[in-house]
């Protein structure tokens, strides 16, 4: 298995994995095993690939995990992100004030169910971390409070809760991660 920055040839595999675990594609029972909320288009994924904001793990040429990363201006096209960043002036983490200039959005992340619990998340995250720590001391993400699998995985990785908010009748947790700490 190899974890690395994605290239344009990976896009179809990323889209397949996304569709498999997209919230709207799953039954309520299936969602208990984890899900991704935001459906990214081929063009949006291509943008992330070209801007070093898409990381994958592959097993025998099959995409088994992906992670998005990007500056806030990319993510502001979805209404939840401007709302989330509007809360930043009231947030801090360790010795940092949380700002859009000193942080980036990490996520979503998706790991194929049959590969979960095998360290794939850590290795995919580490590929992303090594690239993005060059620019930012902190990463920020949010998780739907009903996505217990994701909350547990991020807790194991060392993410810390810094905020809770409601958006479109859902509760979300905002988490922070200091980028200078290795996870593998």
VMD Tcl script that builds the backbone (N, CA, C; Angstrom):
set m [mol new atoms 552]
animate dup $m
set s [atomselect $m all]
$s set {name element resname resid chain x y z} {
  {N N UNK 1 A 0.838 -1.180 0.000}
  {CA C UNK 1 A 0.000 0.000 0.000}
  {C C UNK 1 A 0.883 1.243 0.000}
  {N N UNK 2 A 0.447 2.241 -0.749}
  {CA C UNK 2 A 1.192 3.477 -0.886}
  {C C UNK 2 A 0.270 4.655 -0.584}
  {N N UNK 3 A 0.746 5.576 0.275}
  {CA C UNK 3 A 0.042 6.830 0.547}
  {C C UNK 3 A 0.840 7.942 -0.105}
  {N N UNK 4 A 0.129 8.829 -0.842}
  {CA C UNK 4 A 0.832 9.864 -1.619}
  {C C UNK 4 A -0.138 10.952 -2.037}
  {N N UNK 5 A 0.442 12.019 -2.596}
  {CA C UNK 5 A -0.384 13.049 -3.222}
  {C C UNK 5 A -1.057 12.432 -4.434}
  {N N UNK 6 A -2.298 12.779 -4.659}
  {CA C UNK 6 A -3.052 12.238 -5.795}
  {C C UNK 6 A -2.584 12.888 -7.093}
  {N N UNK 7 A -2.820 12.172 -8.189}
  {CA C UNK 7 A -2.581 12.737 -9.520}
  {C C UNK 7 A -3.882 12.646 -10.316}
  {N N UNK 8 A -3.896 13.227 -11.491}
  {CA C UNK 8 A -5.130 13.297 -12.279}
  {C C UNK 8 A -5.673 11.916 -12.636}
  {N N UNK 9 A -4.815 10.913 -12.743}
  {CA C UNK 9 A -5.270 9.557 -13.060}
  {C C UNK 9 A -6.039 8.912 -11.903}
  {N N UNK 10 A -5.956 9.489 -10.724}
  {CA C UNK 10 A -6.635 8.940 -9.542}
  {C C UNK 10 A -8.082 9.401 -9.406}
  {N N UNK 11 A -8.498 10.383 -10.186}
  {CA C UNK 11 A -9.798 11.017 -9.970}
  {C C UNK 11 A -10.964 10.034 -10.053}
  {N N UNK 12 A -10.980 9.144 -11.029}
  {CA C UNK 12 A -12.115 8.213 -11.135}
  {C C UNK 12 A -12.194 7.306 -9.910}
  {N N UNK 13 A -11.063 6.871 -9.377}
  {CA C UNK 13 A -11.065 6.041 -8.174}
  {C C UNK 13 A -11.524 6.804 -6.946}
  {N N UNK 14 A -11.169 8.080 -6.865}
  {CA C UNK 14 A -11.618 8.927 -5.758}
  {C C UNK 14 A -13.136 9.095 -5.825}
  {N N UNK 15 A -13.651 9.354 -7.018}
  {CA C UNK 15 A -15.105 9.510 -7.184}
  {C C UNK 15 A -15.852 8.224 -6.826}
  {N N UNK 16 A -15.302 7.078 -7.198}
  {CA C UNK 16 A -15.933 5.790 -6.851}
  {C C UNK 16 A -15.992 5.602 -5.340}
  {N N UNK 17 A -14.882 5.875 -4.671}
  {CA C UNK 17 A -14.853 5.712 -3.222}
  {C C UNK 17 A -15.806 6.701 -2.551}
  {N N UNK 18 A -15.824 7.929 -3.033}
  {CA C UNK 18 A -16.740 8.941 -2.493}
  {C C UNK 18 A -18.186 8.467 -2.604}
  {N N UNK 19 A -18.582 8.007 -3.765}
  {CA C UNK 19 A -19.967 7.580 -3.982}
  {C C UNK 19 A -20.348 6.421 -3.060}
  {N N UNK 20 A -19.409 5.541 -2.812}
  {CA C UNK 20 A -19.645 4.366 -1.966}
  {C C UNK 20 A -19.996 4.762 -0.529}
  {N N UNK 21 A -19.432 5.887 -0.035}
  {CA C UNK 21 A -19.620 6.275 1.359}
  {C C UNK 21 A -20.295 7.626 1.546}
  {N N UNK 22 A -20.898 8.149 0.503}
  {CA C UNK 22 A -21.598 9.425 0.580}
  {C C UNK 22 A -22.863 9.269 1.428}
  {N N UNK 23 A -23.070 10.194 2.353}
  {CA C UNK 23 A -24.208 10.158 3.274}
  {C C UNK 23 A -25.516 9.876 2.536}
  {N N UNK 24 A -25.729 10.568 1.428}
  {CA C UNK 24 A -26.987 10.421 0.684}
  {C C UNK 24 A -27.106 9.073 -0.024}
  {N N UNK 25 A -26.016 8.325 -0.135}
  {CA C UNK 25 A -26.042 7.010 -0.789}
  {C C UNK 25 A -26.247 5.870 0.208}
  {N N UNK 26 A -26.200 6.175 1.494}
  {CA C UNK 26 A -26.233 5.139 2.527}
  {C C UNK 26 A -27.553 5.115 3.285}
  {N N UNK 27 A -27.907 3.945 3.750}
  {CA C UNK 27 A -29.071 3.813 4.622}
  {C C UNK 27 A -28.685 4.297 6.019}
  {N N UNK 28 A -29.663 4.603 6.865}
  {CA C UNK 28 A -29.334 5.005 8.240}
  {C C UNK 28 A -28.467 3.964 8.957}
  {N N UNK 29 A -28.692 2.717 8.708}
  {CA C UNK 29 A -27.878 1.653 9.330}
  {C C UNK 29 A -26.441 1.696 8.820}
  {N N UNK 30 A -26.267 1.882 7.523}
  {CA C UNK 30 A -24.924 1.943 6.932}
  {C C UNK 30 A -24.150 3.157 7.427}
  {N N UNK 31 A -24.843 4.256 7.706}
  {CA C UNK 31 A -24.183 5.482 8.178}
  {C C UNK 31 A -23.502 5.286 9.530}
  {N N UNK 32 A -23.929 4.307 10.290}
  {CA C UNK 32 A -23.321 4.042 11.594}
  {C C UNK 32 A -21.859 3.631 11.457}
  {N N UNK 33 A -21.456 3.196 10.272}
  {CA C UNK 33 A -20.063 2.796 10.023}
  {C C UNK 33 A -19.225 3.953 9.494}
  {N N UNK 34 A -19.805 5.143 9.424}
  {CA C UNK 34 A -19.087 6.317 8.936}
  {C C UNK 34 A -19.566 6.731 7.564}
  {N N UNK 35 A -19.381 7.999 7.251}
  {CA C UNK 35 A -19.847 8.536 5.972}
  {C C UNK 35 A -19.131 9.834 5.663}
  {N N UNK 36 A -19.208 10.249 4.407}
  {CA C UNK 36 A -18.764 11.586 4.004}
  {C C UNK 36 A -20.005 12.361 3.593}
  {N N UNK 37 A -19.990 13.666 3.866}
  {CA C UNK 37 A -21.171 14.492 3.649}
  {C C UNK 37 A -21.129 15.259 2.337}
  {N N UNK 38 A -19.974 15.801 1.998}
  {CA C UNK 38 A -19.859 16.713 0.859}
  {C C UNK 38 A -19.538 15.958 -0.426}
  {N N UNK 39 A -20.420 16.025 -1.424}
  {CA C UNK 39 A -20.109 15.399 -2.719}
  {C C UNK 39 A -19.275 16.350 -3.584}
  {N N UNK 40 A -18.054 15.965 -3.854}
  {CA C UNK 40 A -17.181 16.776 -4.694}
  {C C UNK 40 A -17.323 16.343 -6.149}
  {N N UNK 41 A -17.288 17.317 -7.043}
  {CA C UNK 41 A -17.361 17.031 -8.473}
  {C C UNK 41 A -15.980 16.655 -8.999}
  {N N UNK 42 A -15.958 16.139 -10.202}
  {CA C UNK 42 A -14.695 15.820 -10.861}
  {C C UNK 42 A -13.827 17.079 -10.951}
  {N N UNK 43 A -14.423 18.205 -11.291}
  {CA C UNK 43 A -13.682 19.456 -11.433}
  {C C UNK 43 A -13.107 19.936 -10.096}
  {N N UNK 44 A -13.865 19.774 -9.035}
  {CA C UNK 44 A -13.377 20.177 -7.714}
  {C C UNK 44 A -12.222 19.289 -7.264}
  {N N UNK 45 A -12.322 18.009 -7.539}
  {CA C UNK 45 A -11.229 17.089 -7.198}
  {C C UNK 45 A -9.999 17.415 -8.042}
  {N N UNK 46 A -10.211 17.702 -9.302}
  {CA C UNK 46 A -9.101 18.090 -10.183}
  {C C UNK 46 A -8.398 19.338 -9.638}
  {N N UNK 47 A -9.167 20.303 -9.170}
  {CA C UNK 47 A -8.591 21.505 -8.560}
  {C C UNK 47 A -7.723 21.139 -7.369}
  {N N UNK 48 A -8.218 20.267 -6.512}
  {CA C UNK 48 A -7.448 19.864 -5.325}
  {C C UNK 48 A -6.166 19.139 -5.738}
  {N N UNK 49 A -6.250 18.277 -6.734}
  {CA C UNK 49 A -5.056 17.560 -7.212}
  {C C UNK 49 A -4.018 18.562 -7.704}
  {N N UNK 50 A -4.438 19.506 -8.517}
  {CA C UNK 50 A -3.515 20.498 -9.084}
  {C C UNK 50 A -2.926 21.414 -8.021}
  {N N UNK 51 A -3.606 21.579 -6.884}
  {CA C UNK 51 A -3.142 22.460 -5.815}
  {C C UNK 51 A -2.585 21.704 -4.602}
  {N N UNK 52 A -2.183 20.464 -4.829}
  {CA C UNK 52 A -1.605 19.616 -3.765}
  {C C UNK 52 A -2.513 19.522 -2.546}
  {N N UNK 53 A -3.802 19.365 -2.807}
  {CA C UNK 53 A -4.774 19.265 -1.732}
  {C C UNK 53 A -5.577 17.978 -1.761}
  {N N UNK 54 A -5.026 16.944 -2.397}
  {CA C UNK 54 A -5.726 15.654 -2.490}
  {C C UNK 54 A -4.687 14.563 -2.268}
  {N N UNK 55 A -4.952 13.707 -1.280}
  {CA C UNK 55 A -4.013 12.650 -0.921}
  {C C UNK 55 A -4.756 11.335 -0.881}
  {N N UNK 56 A -4.086 10.297 -1.329}
  {CA C UNK 56 A -4.750 8.994 -1.421}
  {C C UNK 56 A -3.841 7.894 -0.873}
  {N N UNK 57 A -4.459 6.783 -0.569}
  {CA C UNK 57 A -3.740 5.531 -0.340}
  {C C UNK 57 A -4.317 4.549 -1.333}
  {N N UNK 58 A -3.411 3.826 -1.975}
  {CA C UNK 58 A -3.850 2.831 -2.952}
  {C C UNK 58 A -3.308 1.463 -2.574}
  {N N UNK 59 A -4.062 0.465 -2.926}
  {CA C UNK 59 A -3.670 -0.929 -2.742}
  {C C UNK 59 A -3.861 -1.614 -4.086}
  {N N UNK 60 A -2.757 -2.004 -4.690}
  {CA C UNK 60 A -2.789 -2.636 -6.008}
  {C C UNK 60 A -3.612 -1.814 -7.007}
  {N N UNK 61 A -3.295 -0.538 -7.091}
  {CA C UNK 61 A -3.906 0.423 -8.018}
  {C C UNK 61 A -5.355 0.766 -7.713}
  {N N UNK 62 A -5.881 0.317 -6.594}
  {CA C UNK 62 A -7.238 0.681 -6.184}
  {C C UNK 62 A -7.151 1.746 -5.099}
  {N N UNK 63 A -7.905 2.846 -5.251}
  {CA C UNK 63 A -7.950 3.906 -4.242}
  {C C UNK 63 A -8.771 3.387 -3.060}
  {N N UNK 64 A -8.119 3.303 -1.890}
  {CA C UNK 64 A -8.800 2.781 -0.703}
  {C C UNK 64 A -8.997 3.851 0.370}
  {N N UNK 65 A -8.402 5.032 0.157}
  {CA C UNK 65 A -8.570 6.133 1.104}
  {C C UNK 65 A -8.241 7.440 0.395}
  {N N UNK 66 A -8.905 8.515 0.848}
  {CA C UNK 66 A -8.546 9.842 0.366}
  {C C UNK 66 A -8.726 10.869 1.471}
  {N N UNK 67 A -7.988 11.964 1.313}
  {CA C UNK 67 A -8.090 13.110 2.208}
  {C C UNK 67 A -7.998 14.372 1.360}
  {N N UNK 68 A -8.902 15.303 1.611}
  {CA C UNK 68 A -8.868 16.626 0.997}
  {C C UNK 68 A -8.163 17.591 1.936}
  {N N UNK 69 A -7.557 18.621 1.364}
  {CA C UNK 69 A -6.998 19.725 2.134}
  {C C UNK 69 A -7.063 20.977 1.268}
  {N N UNK 70 A -7.260 22.124 1.903}
  {CA C UNK 70 A -7.298 23.344 1.108}
  {C C UNK 70 A -7.406 24.589 1.948}
  {N N UNK 71 A -7.078 25.687 1.302}
  {CA C UNK 71 A -7.246 26.991 1.936}
  {C C UNK 71 A -8.743 27.295 1.994}
  {N N UNK 72 A -9.081 28.192 2.879}
  {CA C UNK 72 A -10.492 28.491 3.134}
  {C C UNK 72 A -11.204 29.065 1.913}
  {N N UNK 73 A -10.503 29.775 1.039}
  {CA C UNK 73 A -11.168 30.352 -0.125}
  {C C UNK 73 A -11.720 29.274 -1.059}
  {N N UNK 74 A -11.094 28.103 -1.116}
  {CA C UNK 74 A -11.644 27.002 -1.914}
  {C C UNK 74 A -12.947 26.496 -1.279}
  {N N UNK 75 A -12.942 26.322 0.017}
  {CA C UNK 75 A -14.084 25.709 0.698}
  {C C UNK 75 A -15.256 26.659 0.919}
  {N N UNK 76 A -15.046 27.960 0.761}
  {CA C UNK 76 A -16.144 28.895 1.039}
  {C C UNK 76 A -17.299 28.776 0.047}
  {N N UNK 77 A -17.153 27.965 -0.995}
  {CA C UNK 77 A -18.257 27.751 -1.933}
  {C C UNK 77 A -19.407 26.949 -1.302}
  {N N UNK 78 A -19.159 26.317 -0.149}
  {CA C UNK 78 A -20.211 25.622 0.588}
  {C C UNK 78 A -20.570 26.473 1.792}
  {N N UNK 79 A -21.843 26.762 2.017}
  {CA C UNK 79 A -22.261 27.703 3.070}
  {C C UNK 79 A -21.785 27.362 4.483}
  {N N UNK 80 A -21.566 26.102 4.779}
  {CA C UNK 80 A -21.146 25.740 6.137}
  {C C UNK 80 A -19.774 26.318 6.482}
  {N N UNK 81 A -18.901 26.461 5.492}
  {CA C UNK 81 A -17.540 26.914 5.779}
  {C C UNK 81 A -17.465 28.388 6.169}
  {N N UNK 82 A -18.122 29.305 5.457}
  {CA C UNK 82 A -18.110 30.696 5.940}
  {C C UNK 82 A -18.722 30.825 7.333}
  {N N UNK 83 A -19.741 30.026 7.602}
  {CA C UNK 83 A -20.322 30.070 8.941}
  {C C UNK 83 A -19.293 29.604 9.977}
  {N N UNK 84 A -18.636 28.493 9.672}
  {CA C UNK 84 A -17.641 27.953 10.597}
  {C C UNK 84 A -16.500 28.950 10.820}
  {N N UNK 85 A -15.964 29.529 9.754}
  {CA C UNK 85 A -14.835 30.459 9.909}
  {C C UNK 85 A -15.254 31.774 10.589}
  {N N UNK 86 A -16.552 32.106 10.526}
  {CA C UNK 86 A -17.017 33.318 11.224}
  {C C UNK 86 A -16.877 33.155 12.738}
  {N N UNK 87 A -16.753 31.938 13.208}
  {CA C UNK 87 A -16.607 31.654 14.628}
  {C C UNK 87 A -15.144 31.705 15.091}
  {N N UNK 88 A -14.200 31.730 14.145}
  {CA C UNK 88 A -12.776 31.676 14.465}
  {C C UNK 88 A -12.300 32.776 15.416}
  {N N UNK 89 A -12.766 34.030 15.297}
  {CA C UNK 89 A -12.241 35.067 16.198}
  {C C UNK 89 A -12.415 34.754 17.691}
  {N N UNK 90 A -13.273 33.819 18.015}
  {CA C UNK 90 A -13.527 33.456 19.407}
  {C C UNK 90 A -12.807 32.169 19.811}
  {N N UNK 91 A -11.987 31.618 18.897}
  {CA C UNK 91 A -11.366 30.320 19.145}
  {C C UNK 91 A -9.849 30.420 19.258}
  {N N UNK 92 A -9.297 29.520 20.068}
  {CA C UNK 92 A -7.848 29.372 20.158}
  {C C UNK 92 A -7.543 27.904 20.387}
  {N N UNK 93 A -6.288 27.561 20.144}
  {CA C UNK 93 A -5.839 26.195 20.355}
  {C C UNK 93 A -4.374 26.252 20.750}
  {N N UNK 94 A -4.074 25.724 21.914}
  {CA C UNK 94 A -2.731 25.815 22.493}
  {C C UNK 94 A -2.318 27.284 22.500}
  {N N UNK 95 A -1.207 27.636 21.887}
  {CA C UNK 95 A -0.747 29.031 21.883}
  {C C UNK 95 A -1.176 29.785 20.631}
  {N N UNK 96 A -2.086 29.234 19.859}
  {CA C UNK 96 A -2.485 29.826 18.583}
  {C C UNK 96 A -3.875 30.445 18.660}
  {N N UNK 97 A -4.024 31.598 18.017}
  {CA C UNK 97 A -5.350 32.103 17.714}
  {C C UNK 97 A -5.761 31.423 16.416}
  {N N UNK 98 A -6.997 31.033 16.317}
  {CA C UNK 98 A -7.475 30.357 15.107}
  {C C UNK 98 A -7.902 31.427 14.109}
  {N N UNK 99 A -7.206 31.491 12.971}
  {CA C UNK 99 A -7.506 32.455 11.919}
  {C C UNK 99 A -7.517 31.750 10.571}
  {N N UNK 100 A -8.140 32.358 9.593}
  {CA C UNK 100 A -8.134 31.769 8.247}
  {C C UNK 100 A -6.753 31.897 7.605}
  {N N UNK 101 A -5.936 32.827 8.069}
  {CA C UNK 101 A -4.595 33.002 7.498}
  {C C UNK 101 A -3.618 31.941 7.990}
  {N N UNK 102 A -3.808 31.453 9.210}
  {CA C UNK 102 A -2.849 30.520 9.817}
  {C C UNK 102 A -3.341 29.086 9.888}
  {N N UNK 103 A -4.490 28.813 9.288}
  {CA C UNK 103 A -5.038 27.456 9.311}
  {C C UNK 103 A -5.513 27.068 7.914}
  {N N UNK 104 A -5.803 25.806 7.759}
  {CA C UNK 104 A -6.415 25.321 6.530}
  {C C UNK 104 A -7.458 24.279 6.898}
  {N N UNK 105 A -8.351 24.025 5.968}
  {CA C UNK 105 A -9.392 23.014 6.150}
  {C C UNK 105 A -8.854 21.664 5.678}
  {N N UNK 106 A -8.931 20.713 6.550}
  {CA C UNK 106 A -8.594 19.329 6.214}
  {C C UNK 106 A -9.896 18.551 6.193}
  {N N UNK 107 A -10.075 17.740 5.182}
  {CA C UNK 107 A -11.235 16.886 5.102}
  {C C UNK 107 A -12.117 17.280 3.932}
  {N N UNK 108 A -12.976 16.403 3.544}
  {CA C UNK 108 A -13.258 15.151 4.229}
  {C C UNK 108 A -12.179 14.101 4.008}
  {N N UNK 109 A -12.301 13.074 4.813}
  {CA C UNK 109 A -11.448 11.898 4.708}
  {C C UNK 109 A -12.364 10.698 4.546}
  {N N UNK 110 A -11.928 9.733 3.765}
  {CA C UNK 110 A -12.709 8.517 3.572}
  {C C UNK 110 A -11.755 7.336 3.457}
  {N N UNK 111 A -12.032 6.288 4.207}
  {CA C UNK 111 A -11.271 5.044 4.134}
  {C C UNK 111 A -12.266 3.923 3.856}
  {N N UNK 112 A -11.969 3.116 2.848}
  {CA C UNK 112 A -12.824 1.983 2.515}
  {C C UNK 112 A -13.017 1.112 3.758}
  {N N UNK 113 A -14.236 0.712 4.009}
  {CA C UNK 113 A -14.597 -0.005 5.232}
  {C C UNK 113 A -13.736 -1.242 5.474}
  {N N UNK 114 A -13.396 -1.970 4.423}
  {CA C UNK 114 A -12.630 -3.207 4.642}
  {C C UNK 114 A -11.169 -2.947 5.002}
  {N N UNK 115 A -10.728 -1.687 4.925}
  {CA C UNK 115 A -9.349 -1.333 5.289}
  {C C UNK 115 A -9.262 -0.560 6.600}
  {N N UNK 116 A -10.389 -0.313 7.219}
  {CA C UNK 116 A -10.385 0.462 8.460}
  {C C UNK 116 A -9.752 -0.350 9.595}
  {N N UNK 117 A -9.129 0.380 10.520}
  {CA C UNK 117 A -8.485 -0.265 11.656}
  {C C UNK 117 A -7.117 -0.838 11.339}
  {N N UNK 118 A -6.572 -0.521 10.172}
  {CA C UNK 118 A -5.285 -1.075 9.743}
  {C C UNK 118 A -4.210 0.000 9.564}
  {N N UNK 119 A -4.459 1.204 10.078}
  {CA C UNK 119 A -3.473 2.270 9.997}
  {C C UNK 119 A -3.493 3.065 8.700}
  {N N UNK 120 A -4.444 2.783 7.815}
  {CA C UNK 120 A -4.530 3.479 6.525}
  {C C UNK 120 A -4.792 4.971 6.740}
  {N N UNK 121 A -5.692 5.281 7.632}
  {CA C UNK 121 A -6.013 6.684 7.927}
  {C C UNK 121 A -4.746 7.432 8.341}
  {N N UNK 122 A -3.972 6.862 9.262}
  {CA C UNK 122 A -2.753 7.514 9.734}
  {C C UNK 122 A -1.772 7.778 8.592}
  {N N UNK 123 A -1.571 6.810 7.743}
  {CA C UNK 123 A -0.607 6.960 6.649}
  {C C UNK 123 A -1.079 7.973 5.605}
  {N N UNK 124 A -2.367 7.978 5.311}
  {CA C UNK 124 A -2.899 8.949 4.361}
  {C C UNK 124 A -2.796 10.353 4.960}
  {N N UNK 125 A -3.153 10.462 6.223}
  {CA C UNK 125 A -3.055 11.742 6.915}
  {C C UNK 125 A -1.608 12.235 6.949}
  {N N UNK 126 A -0.664 11.331 7.202}
  {CA C UNK 126 A 0.739 11.727 7.284}
  {C C UNK 126 A 1.247 12.263 5.945}
  {N N UNK 127 A 0.814 11.669 4.841}
  {CA C UNK 127 A 1.196 12.191 3.520}
  {C C UNK 127 A 0.702 13.629 3.368}
  {N N UNK 128 A -0.538 13.882 3.779}
  {CA C UNK 128 A -1.091 15.237 3.721}
  {C C UNK 128 A -0.369 16.163 4.686}
  {N N UNK 129 A -0.137 15.710 5.897}
  {CA C UNK 129 A 0.495 16.539 6.938}
  {C C UNK 129 A 1.879 17.021 6.502}
  {N N UNK 130 A 2.672 16.129 5.931}
  {CA C UNK 130 A 4.027 16.498 5.512}
  {C C UNK 130 A 4.026 17.610 4.469}
  {N N UNK 131 A 3.022 17.618 3.599}
  {CA C UNK 131 A 2.928 18.664 2.583}
  {C C UNK 131 A 2.402 19.977 3.173}
  {N N UNK 132 A 1.342 19.915 3.949}
  {CA C UNK 132 A 0.667 21.134 4.418}
  {C C UNK 132 A 1.319 21.773 5.636}
  {N N UNK 133 A 2.140 21.046 6.365}
  {CA C UNK 133 A 2.838 21.680 7.491}
  {C C UNK 133 A 3.865 22.697 7.017}
  {N N UNK 134 A 4.223 22.641 5.744}
  {CA C UNK 134 A 5.158 23.619 5.177}
  {C C UNK 134 A 4.548 25.025 5.162}
  {N N UNK 135 A 3.207 25.100 5.140}
  {CA C UNK 135 A 2.518 26.388 5.044}
  {C C UNK 135 A 1.761 26.799 6.298}
  {N N UNK 136 A 1.302 25.827 7.084}
  {CA C UNK 136 A 0.381 26.134 8.181}
  {C C UNK 136 A 0.742 25.398 9.468}
  {N N UNK 137 A 0.652 26.102 10.602}
  {CA C UNK 137 A 0.917 25.437 11.875}
  {C C UNK 137 A -0.272 24.622 12.394}
  {N N UNK 138 A -1.481 24.955 11.929}
  {CA C UNK 138 A -2.691 24.284 12.419}
  {C C UNK 138 A -3.578 23.838 11.270}
  {N N UNK 139 A -4.235 22.725 11.507}
  {CA C UNK 139 A -5.298 22.279 10.614}
  {C C UNK 139 A -6.595 22.293 11.401}
  {N N UNK 140 A -7.671 22.606 10.708}
  {CA C UNK 140 A -9.004 22.650 11.311}
  {C C UNK 140 A -9.919 21.758 10.484}
  {N N UNK 141 A -10.824 21.083 11.155}
  {CA C UNK 141 A -11.849 20.321 10.453}
  {C C UNK 141 A -13.122 20.336 11.277}
  {N N UNK 142 A -14.195 19.843 10.687}
  {CA C UNK 142 A -15.434 19.677 11.443}
  {C C UNK 142 A -15.992 18.303 11.129}
  {N N UNK 143 A -16.731 17.769 12.085}
  {CA C UNK 143 A -17.336 16.443 11.943}
  {C C UNK 143 A -18.777 16.534 12.407}
  {N N UNK 144 A -19.672 15.945 11.639}
  {CA C UNK 144 A -21.059 15.833 12.063}
  {C C UNK 144 A -21.078 15.034 13.371}
  {N N UNK 145 A -21.761 15.533 14.375}
  {CA C UNK 145 A -21.778 14.896 15.691}
  {C C UNK 145 A -22.361 13.491 15.672}
  {N N UNK 146 A -23.094 13.132 14.623}
  {CA C UNK 146 A -23.628 11.764 14.530}
  {C C UNK 146 A -22.626 10.790 13.912}
  {N N UNK 147 A -21.507 11.283 13.396}
  {CA C UNK 147 A -20.518 10.426 12.747}
  {C C UNK 147 A -19.508 9.940 13.794}
  {N N UNK 148 A -19.949 9.008 14.619}
  {CA C UNK 148 A -19.141 8.539 15.740}
  {C C UNK 148 A -17.861 7.845 15.294}
  {N N UNK 149 A -17.887 7.173 14.165}
  {CA C UNK 149 A -16.687 6.507 13.649}
  {C C UNK 149 A -15.600 7.539 13.358}
  {N N UNK 150 A -15.965 8.632 12.715}
  {CA C UNK 150 A -15.003 9.685 12.403}
  {C C UNK 150 A -14.500 10.375 13.670}
  {N N UNK 151 A -15.384 10.633 14.603}
  {CA C UNK 151 A -14.982 11.270 15.860}
  {C C UNK 151 A -13.950 10.408 16.576}
  {N N UNK 152 A -14.201 9.125 16.659}
  {CA C UNK 152 A -13.287 8.200 17.329}
  {C C UNK 152 A -11.936 8.149 16.609}
  {N N UNK 153 A -11.946 8.081 15.288}
  {CA C UNK 153 A -10.698 8.015 14.518}
  {C C UNK 153 A -9.871 9.276 14.708}
  {N N UNK 154 A -10.518 10.439 14.708}
  {CA C UNK 154 A -9.788 11.696 14.880}
  {C C UNK 154 A -9.262 11.849 16.306}
  {N N UNK 155 A -10.002 11.356 17.264}
  {CA C UNK 155 A -9.537 11.378 18.650}
  {C C UNK 155 A -8.260 10.549 18.787}
  {N N UNK 156 A -8.229 9.373 18.186}
  {CA C UNK 156 A -7.037 8.520 18.230}
  {C C UNK 156 A -5.834 9.193 17.576}
  {N N UNK 157 A -6.084 9.993 16.563}
  {CA C UNK 157 A -5.015 10.681 15.841}
  {C C UNK 157 A -4.475 11.883 16.620}
  {N N UNK 158 A -5.235 12.370 17.589}
  {CA C UNK 158 A -4.769 13.491 18.408}
  {C C UNK 158 A -5.469 14.813 18.148}
  {N N UNK 159 A -6.536 14.808 17.357}
  {CA C UNK 159 A -7.309 16.033 17.126}
  {C C UNK 159 A -8.002 16.431 18.420}
  {N N UNK 160 A -8.146 17.752 18.628}
  {CA C UNK 160 A -8.775 18.265 19.844}
  {C C UNK 160 A -9.989 19.126 19.514}
  {N N UNK 161 A -11.029 18.930 20.283}
  {CA C UNK 161 A -12.265 19.701 20.142}
  {C C UNK 161 A -12.028 21.147 20.567}
  {N N UNK 162 A -12.402 22.099 19.678}
  {CA C UNK 162 A -12.269 23.518 20.029}
  {C C UNK 162 A -13.585 24.279 19.923}
  {N N UNK 163 A -14.622 23.658 19.329}
  {CA C UNK 163 A -15.897 24.360 19.174}
  {C C UNK 163 A -16.982 23.351 18.814}
  {N N UNK 164 A -18.219 23.739 19.080}
  {CA C UNK 164 A -19.428 23.023 18.639}
  {C C UNK 164 A -20.336 24.058 18.007}
  {N N UNK 165 A -20.996 23.667 16.925}
  {CA C UNK 165 A -21.940 24.597 16.312}
  {C C UNK 165 A -23.052 23.822 15.622}
  {N N UNK 166 A -24.138 24.534 15.359}
  {CA C UNK 166 A -25.280 23.964 14.646}
  {C C UNK 166 A -25.382 24.632 13.285}
  {N N UNK 167 A -25.667 23.831 12.283}
  {CA C UNK 167 A -25.854 24.343 10.934}
  {C C UNK 167 A -26.830 23.418 10.223}
  {N N UNK 168 A -27.858 23.981 9.609}
  {CA C UNK 168 A -28.895 23.190 8.931}
  {C C UNK 168 A -29.421 22.052 9.800}
  {N N UNK 169 A -29.709 22.392 11.048}
  {CA C UNK 169 A -30.308 21.459 12.000}
  {C C UNK 169 A -29.414 20.279 12.358}
  {N N UNK 170 A -28.112 20.381 12.112}
  {CA C UNK 170 A -27.156 19.357 12.503}
  {C C UNK 170 A -26.130 19.968 13.448}
  {N N UNK 171 A -25.668 19.152 14.394}
  {CA C UNK 171 A -24.608 19.608 15.283}
  {C C UNK 171 A -23.264 19.144 14.727}
  {N N UNK 172 A -22.284 20.045 14.769}
  {CA C UNK 172 A -20.935 19.747 14.283}
  {C C UNK 172 A -19.916 20.041 15.367}
  {N N UNK 173 A -18.824 19.300 15.326}
  {CA C UNK 173 A -17.697 19.520 16.207}
  {C C UNK 173 A -16.566 20.099 15.372}
  {N N UNK 174 A -15.958 21.182 15.834}
  {CA C UNK 174 A -14.780 21.742 15.178}
  {C C UNK 174 A -13.566 21.234 15.934}
  {N N UNK 175 A -12.626 20.681 15.188}
  {CA C UNK 175 A -11.427 20.097 15.777}
  {C C UNK 175 A -10.178 20.780 15.227}
  {N N UNK 176 A -9.112 20.783 16.028}
  {CA C UNK 176 A -7.831 21.367 15.616}
  {C C UNK 176 A -6.722 20.337 15.793}
  {N N UNK 177 A -5.683 20.499 14.960}
  {CA C UNK 177 A -4.528 19.616 15.003}
  {C C UNK 177 A -3.275 20.432 14.752}
  {N N UNK 178 A -2.292 20.311 15.624}
  {CA C UNK 178 A -1.017 21.001 15.436}
  {C C UNK 178 A -0.170 20.204 14.449}
  {N N UNK 179 A 0.214 20.845 13.351}
  {CA C UNK 179 A 0.791 20.154 12.193}
  {C C UNK 179 A 2.215 19.646 12.383}
  {N N UNK 180 A 2.892 19.996 13.466}
  {CA C UNK 180 A 4.266 19.527 13.630}
  {C C UNK 180 A 4.378 18.165 14.313}
  {N N UNK 181 A 3.257 17.498 14.558}
  {CA C UNK 181 A 3.309 16.193 15.214}
  {C C UNK 181 A 3.026 15.052 14.241}
  {N N UNK 182 A 3.954 14.146 14.121}
  {CA C UNK 182 A 3.813 12.993 13.235}
  {C C UNK 182 A 2.777 12.034 13.795}
  {N N UNK 183 A 2.089 11.316 12.916}
  {CA C UNK 183 A 1.058 10.369 13.349}
  {C C UNK 183 A 1.405 8.919 13.010}
  {N N UNK 184 A 2.575 8.695 12.446}
  {CA C UNK 184 A 2.987 7.308 12.146}
  {C C UNK 184 A 4.310 6.994 12.815}
}
mol reanalyze $m
mol bondsrecalc $m
mol representation Tube
mol addrep $m
